[in-house]
Amino acid sequence: MSQVTSCPTCGGKSKFKENNNKITYQAIEDDELIKKVVQLKKAMHKYKEKAEKLEKELAEIKAKS
């Protein structure tokens, strides 16, 4: 996933890359921003499901002890 920051020139959201100690900024369109939010939501949902599953397993192990 690319890194997102505020552009120092216009203040808008932008992706930045560093090549040969030169930083370049590329503006992010609203569509791209929405896609990134959706990606993050999906990743968080997967993490949440995994964490809940592990909590359930831990509770079962504690109950057996």
C-alpha positions as CSV (number, residue, x, y, z in Angstrom):
1,M,0.0,0.0,0.0
2,S,1.4,3.4,-0.9
3,Q,2.0,6.1,1.7
4,V,-0.4,9.0,1.8
5,T,0.4,12.5,3.1
6,S,-0.7,16.1,2.7
7,C,0.9,17.9,-0.3
8,P,3.1,20.8,1.0
9,T,2.1,22.9,-2.0
10,C,-1.7,22.6,-2.2
11,G,-2.5,20.8,1.1
12,G,-4.5,18.1,-0.6
13,K,-4.1,14.4,0.0
14,S,-1.3,12.8,-2.1
15,K,0.8,9.8,-2.5
16,F,4.5,10.4,-2.2
17,K,7.6,8.5,-3.5
18,E,11.2,9.0,-2.8
19,N,13.7,8.3,-5.6
20,N,17.4,9.3,-5.4
21,N,16.6,11.5,-2.4
22,K,14.0,13.4,-4.4
23,I,10.4,13.3,-3.1
24,T,7.6,13.4,-5.7
25,Y,3.9,13.9,-4.8
26,Q,0.9,12.7,-6.8
27,A,-2.5,14.0,-6.1
28,I,-5.1,11.4,-5.0
29,E,-8.5,11.6,-6.7
30,D,-11.6,11.1,-4.6
31,D,-12.2,7.7,-6.2
32,E,-8.8,6.5,-5.2
33,L,-9.4,7.7,-1.7
34,I,-12.6,5.8,-1.5
35,K,-10.9,2.7,-2.7
36,K,-8.2,3.0,-0.1
37,V,-10.9,3.4,2.6
38,V,-12.6,0.3,1.4
39,Q,-9.3,-1.6,1.4
40,L,-8.6,-0.6,5.0
41,K,-12.2,-1.5,6.1
42,K,-11.8,-5.0,4.5
43,A,-8.4,-5.5,6.2
44,M,-9.7,-4.4,9.6
45,H,-12.7,-6.7,9.2
46,K,-10.5,-9.7,8.5
47,Y,-8.3,-8.8,11.5
48,K,-11.4,-8.4,13.7
49,E,-12.7,-11.8,12.7
50,K,-9.3,-13.4,13.3
51,A,-9.0,-11.8,16.7
52,E,-12.5,-12.9,17.7
53,K,-11.7,-16.5,16.7
54,L,-8.5,-16.5,18.7
55,E,-10.4,-15.0,21.7
56,K,-13.0,-17.8,21.5
57,E,-10.2,-20.5,21.3
58,L,-8.5,-18.9,24.3
59,A,-11.8,-19.0,26.3
60,E,-12.3,-22.6,25.4
61,I,-8.7,-23.5,26.5
62,K,-9.2,-21.6,29.8
63,A,-12.5,-23.4,30.3
64,K,-10.8,-26.8,29.9
65,S,-8.1,-25.9,32.5
